[in-house]
Amino acid sequence: MWSPDRIPRRAVLLGLLALSACGLSPIHGPGGGGDRLFGKVRPRDPDTPLDFVFNRRLAERLGPENAAIYDLDYRINASVVSQAITPDEVTTRYSLNGTADFALTGPQGQVITRGRVSSFTSYSTTGTTISTLAAEADARERLALMLADQVVTRLLAAAGSLPE
């Protein structure tokens, strides 16, 4: 007999069967490439506050560089763009646009993967000077976290081709 509560279970089971047959495996599961990077990536030394946040996020996602065999070079660029301007020509919101160019090199200095990621965030300037500075600092930190997450995603996608 047909029952509406059985449709989701059947759909889930069919979906799981389809995914298991497609040959995909979890990046951090058995046979996944995530273990090839965990604790093995040494980012370049930070120069700016954005770099420090970026490196901290890399360590959170890829583990500490205990047994680093890969070097990650990157350059972060961030620019501020006026986003909301009142009729009196006062800017009340800024957009913070950023890119990160990166290159992962192996033990012999060969480039394994490289790329560019980009993201943006924004902040308001309608409060006091202190609150505006705090909002800008928070936006810069959010931008660095987003860029680091995107770089990690790209690195994990390339991890399957890394030597074991």
Secondary structure as a PSIPRED ss2 file (coil, helix, strand):
# PSIPRED VFORMAT (PSIPRED V4.0)

   1 M C   1.000  0.000  0.000
   2 W C   1.000  0.000  0.000
   3 S C   1.000  0.000  0.000
   4 P C   1.000  0.000  0.000
   5 D C   1.000  0.000  0.000
   6 R H   0.000  1.000  0.000
   7 I H   0.000  1.000  0.000
   8 P H   0.000  1.000  0.000
   9 R H   0.000  1.000  0.000
  10 R H   0.000  1.000  0.000
  11 A H   0.000  1.000  0.000
  12 V H   0.000  1.000  0.000
  13 L H   0.000  1.000  0.000
  14 L H   0.000  1.000  0.000
  15 G H   0.000  1.000  0.000
  16 L H   0.000  1.000  0.000
  17 L H   0.000  1.000  0.000
  18 A H   0.000  1.000  0.000
  19 L H   0.000  1.000  0.000
  20 S H   0.000  1.000  0.000
  21 A H   0.000  1.000  0.000
  22 C C   1.000  0.000  0.000
  23 G C   1.000  0.000  0.000
  24 L C   1.000  0.000  0.000
  25 S C   1.000  0.000  0.000
  26 P C   1.000  0.000  0.000
  27 I C   1.000  0.000  0.000
  28 H C   1.000  0.000  0.000
  29 G C   1.000  0.000  0.000
  30 P C   1.000  0.000  0.000
  31 G C   1.000  0.000  0.000
  32 G C   1.000  0.000  0.000
  33 G C   1.000  0.000  0.000
  34 G H   0.000  1.000  0.000
  35 D H   0.000  1.000  0.000
  36 R H   0.000  1.000  0.000
  37 L C   1.000  0.000  0.000
  38 F C   1.000  0.000  0.000
  39 G C   1.000  0.000  0.000
  40 K C   1.000  0.000  0.000
  41 V E   0.000  0.000  1.000
  42 R E   0.000  0.000  1.000
  43 P E   0.000  0.000  1.000
  44 R C   1.000  0.000  0.000
  45 D C   1.000  0.000  0.000
  46 P C   1.000  0.000  0.000
  47 D C   1.000  0.000  0.000
  48 T C   1.000  0.000  0.000
  49 P H   0.000  1.000  0.000
  50 L H   0.000  1.000  0.000
  51 D H   0.000  1.000  0.000
  52 F H   0.000  1.000  0.000
  53 V H   0.000  1.000  0.000
  54 F H   0.000  1.000  0.000
  55 N H   0.000  1.000  0.000
  56 R H   0.000  1.000  0.000
  57 R H   0.000  1.000  0.000
  58 L H   0.000  1.000  0.000
  59 A H   0.000  1.000  0.000
  60 E H   0.000  1.000  0.000
  61 R H   0.000  1.000  0.000
  62 L H   0.000  1.000  0.000
  63 G C   1.000  0.000  0.000
  64 P C   1.000  0.000  0.000
  65 E C   1.000  0.000  0.000
  66 N C   1.000  0.000  0.000
  67 A C   1.000  0.000  0.000
  68 A C   1.000  0.000  0.000
  69 I C   1.000  0.000  0.000
  70 Y E   0.000  0.000  1.000
  71 D E   0.000  0.000  1.000
  72 L E   0.000  0.000  1.000
  73 D E   0.000  0.000  1.000
  74 Y E   0.000  0.000  1.000
  75 R E   0.000  0.000  1.000
  76 I E   0.000  0.000  1.000
  77 N E   0.000  0.000  1.000
  78 A E   0.000  0.000  1.000
  79 S E   0.000  0.000  1.000
  80 V E   0.000  0.000  1.000
  81 V E   0.000  0.000  1.000
  82 S E   0.000  0.000  1.000
  83 Q E   0.000  0.000  1.000
  84 A E   0.000  0.000  1.000
  85 I E   0.000  0.000  1.000
  86 T C   1.000  0.000  0.000
  87 P C   1.000  0.000  0.000
  88 D C   1.000  0.000  0.000
  89 E C   1.000  0.000  0.000
  90 V C   1.000  0.000  0.000
  91 T E   0.000  0.000  1.000
  92 T E   0.000  0.000  1.000
  93 R E   0.000  0.000  1.000
  94 Y E   0.000  0.000  1.000
  95 S E   0.000  0.000  1.000
  96 L E   0.000  0.000  1.000
  97 N E   0.000  0.000  1.000
  98 G E   0.000  0.000  1.000
  99 T E   0.000  0.000  1.000
 100 A E   0.000  0.000  1.000
 101 D E   0.000  0.000  1.000
 102 F E   0.000  0.000  1.000
 103 A E   0.000  0.000  1.000
 104 L E   0.000  0.000  1.000
 105 T E   0.000  0.000  1.000
 106 G C   1.000  0.000  0.000
 107 P C   1.000  0.000  0.000
 108 Q C   1.000  0.000  0.000
 109 G C   1.000  0.000  0.000
 110 Q C   1.000  0.000  0.000
 111 V E   0.000  0.000  1.000
 112 I E   0.000  0.000  1.000
 113 T E   0.000  0.000  1.000
 114 R E   0.000  0.000  1.000
 115 G E   0.000  0.000  1.000
 116 R E   0.000  0.000  1.000
 117 V E   0.000  0.000  1.000
 118 S E   0.000  0.000  1.000
 119 S E   0.000  0.000  1.000
 120 F E   0.000  0.000  1.000
 121 T E   0.000  0.000  1.000
 122 S E   0.000  0.000  1.000
 123 Y E   0.000  0.000  1.000
 124 S E   0.000  0.000  1.000
 125 T C   1.000  0.000  0.000
 126 T C   1.000  0.000  0.000
 127 G C   1.000  0.000  0.000
 128 T C   1.000  0.000  0.000
 129 T H   0.000  1.000  0.000
 130 I H   0.000  1.000  0.000
 131 S H   0.000  1.000  0.000
 132 T H   0.000  1.000  0.000
 133 L H   0.000  1.000  0.000
 134 A H   0.000  1.000  0.000
 135 A H   0.000  1.000  0.000
 136 E H   0.000  1.000  0.000
 137 A H   0.000  1.000  0.000
 138 D H   0.000  1.000  0.000
 139 A H   0.000  1.000  0.000
 140 R H   0.000  1.000  0.000
 141 E H   0.000  1.000  0.000
 142 R H   0.000  1.000  0.000
 143 L H   0.000  1.000  0.000
 144 A H   0.000  1.000  0.000
 145 L H   0.000  1.000  0.000
 146 M H   0.000  1.000  0.000
 147 L H   0.000  1.000  0.000
 148 A H   0.000  1.000  0.000
 149 D H   0.000  1.000  0.000
 150 Q H   0.000  1.000  0.000
 151 V H   0.000  1.000  0.000
 152 V H   0.000  1.000  0.000
 153 T H   0.000  1.000  0.000
 154 R H   0.000  1.000  0.000
 155 L H   0.000  1.000  0.000
 156 L H   0.000  1.000  0.000
 157 A H   0.000  1.000  0.000
 158 A H   0.000  1.000  0.000
 159 A H   0.000  1.000  0.000
 160 G H   0.000  1.000  0.000
 161 S H   0.000  1.000  0.000
 162 L C   1.000  0.000  0.000
 163 P C   1.000  0.000  0.000
 164 E C   1.000  0.000  0.000
